[in-house]
Amino acid sequence: METEVKFKVHNRGALVRVLKNANARLISCEHEQDFYFDDRRRTLRKKVVVLRIRKIGEKGILTVKSKFKRVSRRFKVMNEREVATDNFTELKAILAMLGYRVDGFKEKRRCTYRLGKVNILIDRLPFLGNWMELEGRTRDITKVAGRLKLAMGDSCSKSYGQLFAQFRREHEDRLKPFAKRVDIFSFDCEKRSGLGALIHDPHQT
């Protein structure tokens, strides 16, 4: 089971300093590319099931997510199972043999910290800027949010896909040339569209 909550990051540098002062431990900083799969009838989407391969270098992490029975307005709660392999290409080929094709894409630059029992993920995403996710048990997330001086009322339980869909509707005309690209949620499309300037901040990296 995965439980998480998001916060918009307006000053990444200040956040990193807060994490250091709280003795959060930096685990990794990586460029991640997420490939989402479905069949031609989009059966998985109709069932609210996520089938994803995360590519980090040549490594592939296969993840399946489905909605958990307990619904929370504040927290995003999902059933999750995953397995890792050193061969992304082979993993993608296996899904193709099973009738699944790439149906969506997202990339980000992610730094992962650990504070207590909570994973803290600082993400830079195309079009959306910087965000932070807290992952763990609900009570641990609430405790860490308090240590970081975060108001739970400012949190967000939407997925990055949902946030990008909203951004896409608001900037439909500017994104129209990229509408048919499965990798529209990418740094390349952000650069080519010129919309990256909308989220530019001297504190963002």
C-alpha positions in Angstrom: 0.0 0.0 0.0 1.2 3.5 -0.9 0.1 6.6 1.0 1.3 10.0 -0.1 0.6 13.7 -0.1 2.0 16.5 -2.3 2.9 20.1 -1.6 3.8 22.7 -4.2 7.4 24.0 -3.8 7.8 27.7 -4.3 11.4 28.0 -3.1 13.4 24.8 -3.6 16.6 26.2 -2.1 14.9 27.1 1.2 13.2 23.7 1.3 16.6 21.9 1.0 18.0 24.0 3.8 15.0 23.1 6.0 15.6 19.4 5.3 19.3 19.7 6.1 18.5 21.5 9.4 16.0 18.7 10.2 18.8 16.1 9.6 17.0 14.5 6.6 19.2 12.1 4.8 19.7 12.5 1.0 19.3 9.1 -0.7 19.6 9.9 -4.4 19.0 12.4 -7.2 18.0 10.8 -10.5 16.3 11.5 -13.8 13.2 9.3 -14.1 11.2 8.5 -17.2 7.8 6.9 -16.6 6.1 4.9 -19.4 2.4 4.0 -18.8 0.9 1.0 -20.6 -2.6 -0.1 -21.5 -4.2 -2.2 -24.2 -6.0 -0.7 -27.2 -9.3 -0.6 -25.4 -7.7 1.1 -22.4 -9.1 -1.6 -20.2 -6.7 -0.7 -17.3 -7.7 2.9 -17.3 -11.4 2.0 -17.1 -10.5 -0.2 -14.0 -8.4 2.6 -12.5 -5.3 0.4 -12.7 -1.9 1.9 -13.4 0.7 -0.2 -15.2 4.0 1.6 -15.4 7.7 1.0 -16.2 10.0 3.6 -14.6 13.3 3.9 -16.5 16.3 5.1 -14.5 19.4 4.7 -16.7 19.1 1.1 -18.1 17.2 -0.1 -15.0 13.4 -0.7 -15.3 11.0 -0.8 -12.4 7.6 -2.4 -13.1 4.8 -1.0 -11.0 1.1 -1.9 -10.8 -1.2 0.4 -8.8 -4.9 0.2 -8.0 -7.2 2.2 -5.8 -7.3 1.2 -2.1 -10.8 0.7 -0.6 -10.2 3.4 2.1 -10.6 6.8 0.5 -9.0 9.9 2.0 -9.5 13.5 0.8 -6.1 14.6 2.1 -4.0 11.6 1.3 -3.6 9.6 -1.9 -3.9 5.9 -1.0 -3.1 3.2 -3.5 -2.5 -0.5 -3.6 1.0 -0.9 -5.1 3.3 -3.8 -6.2 6.6 -3.4 -8.0 9.6 -5.3 -9.2 12.9 -4.1 -10.5 15.1 -5.3 -13.3 18.4 -4.2 -14.9 16.9 -4.5 -18.4 14.3 -1.8 -19.2 14.1 -2.8 -22.9 13.4 -6.5 -22.1 10.7 -5.5 -19.6 9.0 -3.3 -22.2 9.1 -6.1 -24.8 7.4 -8.5 -22.3 4.5 -6.1 -21.9 4.3 -5.7 -25.7 4.0 -9.5 -26.0 1.1 -9.4 -23.5 -0.7 -6.8 -25.7 0.2 -3.6 -23.8 1.5 -0.6 -25.5 2.8 2.8 -24.3 -0.3 5.0 -23.6 1.3 7.8 -21.6 4.6 9.3 -20.5 6.0 11.5 -17.7 9.5 12.5 -16.8 11.0 14.3 -13.8 14.2 15.0 -11.9 13.8 13.6 -8.4 15.8 13.9 -5.2 14.9 11.5 -2.5 15.4 12.2 1.2 14.6 10.2 4.3 13.4 11.7 7.6 12.3 9.3 10.3 9.9 6.8 8.7 8.9 9.1 5.8 10.4 9.4 2.2 10.6 12.9 1.0 10.6 13.3 -2.8 11.5 16.6 -4.3 10.5 16.6 -8.0 11.1 19.0 -10.9 8.5 18.3 -13.5 7.8 19.7 -17.0 5.3 22.5 -17.0 4.5 22.0 -13.3 7.7 23.2 -11.7 8.8 21.8 -8.3 6.7 19.7 -6.0 7.3 17.6 -2.9 5.8 14.3 -2.0 5.7 12.7 1.4 5.4 8.9 1.5 4.7 6.8 4.6 2.0 6.1 7.1 -0.5 8.9 7.5 0.5 9.6 11.1 4.2 9.7 10.2 3.5 12.0 7.2 1.6 14.4 9.4 4.4 14.4 12.0 7.1 15.1 9.4 4.9 17.8 7.8 4.8 19.5 11.2 8.6 19.3 11.5 8.9 21.0 8.1 6.4 23.7 9.1 4.0 22.5 6.4 0.2 23.1 6.7 -1.7 20.0 5.8 -4.4 22.4 4.5 -2.0 23.3 1.7 -1.5 19.7 0.6 -2.7 18.1 -2.6 -3.8 14.5 -3.2 -4.0 14.8 -7.0 -1.6 12.8 -9.2 0.9 14.5 -11.4 -1.1 13.2 -14.3 -4.2 15.0 -13.0 -2.3 18.2 -12.4 -0.8 18.1 -15.9 -4.3 17.5 -17.4 -5.5 20.6 -15.7 -2.5 22.6 -17.0 -3.1 21.2 -20.5 -6.7 22.4 -20.5 -5.6 25.9 -19.4 -3.0 26.1 -22.1 -4.7 24.1 -24.9 -3.8 26.5 -27.7 -0.1 26.5 -26.8 0.1 22.8 -26.5 -2.0 22.0 -29.6 1.1 21.3 -31.8 2.1 18.5 -29.3 -1.4 17.1 -28.7 -0.7 13.8 -30.6 2.7 13.1 -28.9 2.5 10.4 -26.3 5.5 12.1 -24.6 3.8 15.5 -24.3 4.5 15.5 -20.5 8.3 15.9 -21.1 11.0 18.5 -20.8 11.4 18.5 -24.6 7.8 19.6 -25.1 8.1 22.2 -22.3 11.1 23.7 -24.0 9.6 23.7 -27.5 6.3 25.1 -26.3 7.9 28.0 -24.5 5.6 27.4 -21.5 8.5 26.7 -19.2 8.8 30.4 -18.6 5.4 30.3 -16.8 6.9 28.2 -14.0 10.4 29.8 -13.9 11.5 31.0 -10.5 15.0 32.0 -9.5 14.7 29.6 -6.6 13.6 26.7 -8.8 16.2 24.2 -10.2 
